[in-house]
Amino acid sequence: MKLTMGEKIRILLKRKNVTIIELSKRLGTTNQNMANKFKRDNFSMKELEAIAEALDCDFESYFIDKNGEKF
């Protein structure tokens, strides 16, 4: 079963012991806005990079060709 991006972020939040409210504060957005993002599982690449930075993580996003090449 493949996890949604929201589920992955929730797992990371739990591991980092950070609440969604705290994440919202770190990102300078409202808790309501963040809750909506999780509800719709709608995160832009820029937001994912900001979340990674707020949680002191790296975020990598790429395609992997059948020959193993990353794009």
Buried (B, 14 or more C-beta within 10 A) or exposed (E): EEEEBBEEBBEBBEEBEBEBEBBBBBBEBEBEEBEEBBEEEEBEEEBBBBBBEBBEEEEEEEEEEEEEEEE
